[in-house]
Amino acid sequence: MTSIETPRGVAGDAVLAAAAEALRTHIRDIHDFPQPGVVFKDITPLLATPAAFSTVVGALSDTAEQLGATVVAGIEARGFLLAAPVADRIGAGIVPIRKQGKLPGRTVAESYALEYGTATLEIHDDAVGPGDRVLIVDDVLATGGTAAAASNLLRHGGAEVLGLAVLMELTFLAGRDRIPSLAVTALLEI
């Protein structure tokens, strides 16, 4: 089974092309981080460049708006930096998806495998409910474990998960294979 792919026209071809160019010129590789053999995609140069960051947030916002999102879920930590301005631009609520032990109220949790370890995500048990239409936003789609866990958490609360929007997809890790029912919008495929 293959994953659902958001049509390229959702955010508009020109908007997507501008966002991809902003990413190509404002993302740097950090070798052997967080462990040997991993090439970390650092988005801090993008965050430090207002025009490039605005272009990327615009593309993500267009996708969220076109899909009819009423909630934007950001995955800790870089997903927060992207989800908040997207939610603000489209007038949607925001749900933080946090690492285990970081939320103060009652939570639901989901554990998953990373390309370099394991982790657990949590949301408040009342963060979403029936009728919420959620777009998950993060910086990178790698193995798909984080996205699958986030989707499961949101669906557990009764929300309709519309899809996943990311800055970059590391296609060689085949993350889409782990999330076949999730529409994916990647602004740049690597």
N, C-alpha and C positions, 0 to 999 in steps of 0.2 A: 504494500500500500504506500502511496506517495503522499507527501504533505500537501495541504491546500496552499496555493500561492496567491497572494493578493495581486490582482491585476496591476501591471506597471502604471496604468493610468490613474490609479486611485489618488495619488498625490500629484499627478501630472508629470509627464516626461521631462519637461524643462526644470521643474522643481527638483525632481529626483536627480537629474544630471548635475545641477548646481550643488546639491547636497553631497553627492558622491565626490565631486571635485574638491569641495571644502574638506571632506574627510581625507582624501588622498594627500592633501597638502598640509594638514594640521594634526595628523596622527603620527606618533613616533613609536618605533619598536624598541623595547627594553629587553635585551637578551638575558636569559637565565634568571628571570624573575617571575614568580616568587620562588622558583627552585630551578636547578640546572636543567637545561633542555627546553624550557618554556620560553616563548617569545611573547611578552606582555604587550598589548596594544594600549599605549598611553594616550589618553584623551586630554591631558592637561593643556597642551598647546591649543587645542580646539576651544576649550573653556576660556582661555586667555585672549581669544580673538573674537570680539563681539560680533562682527559681521558674519564670520564663519559659523559661530555658534547660533546666531539668529537664523541663518539659512537652514541649518540642520533641524532646529526646533520647528521651523516653519514646515519642513517636509513631514516631520513626525506629526505635527498638529493637523496638517491636511489629511493625512491618513486616518487619524483618530476621528476627525469630523466627518469624513466620508463614510466611515464605518458606523457612525452613530453612537460613539462611545459616550456614556454618561459618567464613567469612572475611568481614571487612568491609574494603573498600579505600577509603581516603581520598585525595582528590585535593588536592595542594598548592595553597594553604596552608590555606584555611578549611575544606576537607574534612577535614583532620587533626583540627581542633577538634571536629568532629561525629562522625567515625568512631571515634575512640578511646573515648569514653564508651559509644557504641552497642556496640562489640565487648566492652567490659568487662561491660555489663549482660547480654548474651546468652551470655557465655562463649566468644566466637569469637576467632580470630586476627585480626590487623590487617596490612594491606599498605599501605605508603605509596607513592603514585604521585607521583613527584617531577618537578620541572623538570629539564631536561637538565644533566648535570654535577654533580648533587648527591648521587648515591649512590656509595659507595666500591667496590663490587664490580662483577662483570660484569653488564651490563645489556642489555635490549632496549629499543628506542626507537620512537616513533611521532610523526610531525609532523602538525599539523592547523591549520586556520584559525580564528581568533577573530573576533568582530564588529569588532575594532579592531587586527588584526595576525595574526601566526602564532606558533606555539610548538611545542615538542617535549616530550613526556613520556617518562619511563623508569620501569621497575621492574627489580629484580634478576632475572636470568634464572632463578633458582630460587625466586622469591617464591611461586609457586603451581604446582599440578600437578593431574593427573587426580584426580578425587574431591573437589576443593575446590569448594564452592558459595559464590559470591561475590556480595555486594551492594555496589555502588559507592555511596558517599555523598559528596555535595558540597553547597555552599550554594545555587548557582543553576544552572538549566538555561537557557542562552541560545540560542546557535546550534546546539548539539548537538555541536560539534567536539571539545570536551574529553571528553565522555562517550563518543563514538565511538572516540576514540583510546585511552581507558582500557579500554574493552571489548575492543578489538583486542589490546591488550597482555596482558590477563588470559587471553583465549582462546588466544593464542600459547603461553602456558604450560600449556595443557591444562585450565584451570579451566572450570567451568560458570558463566556469568554470569547470575545470577537477575534482575537489574534494576538500576535507578538510583533512589535515594531522595534528594530534594533539599528544601531549605527552600522555595525559590521557583522557579517557572517563569515566565519572561518569554514569554508565549504569542505576542506580536506578532513574535518572532524565529523562530518555527516550528522550534524545536530538535528536537522529536519527529520531524519529517520526516527528519532525518539519522540517526536511530537507530530505524528501524522494527521491528527485532527485539528491542528492549530494553523490558521492562516499566518503566513510569515511575510513581513515587509522588511527587507534588509536594504539600507541605503547604499551599502557598498559590500560586494562579495569579494572575499580574498581567498 
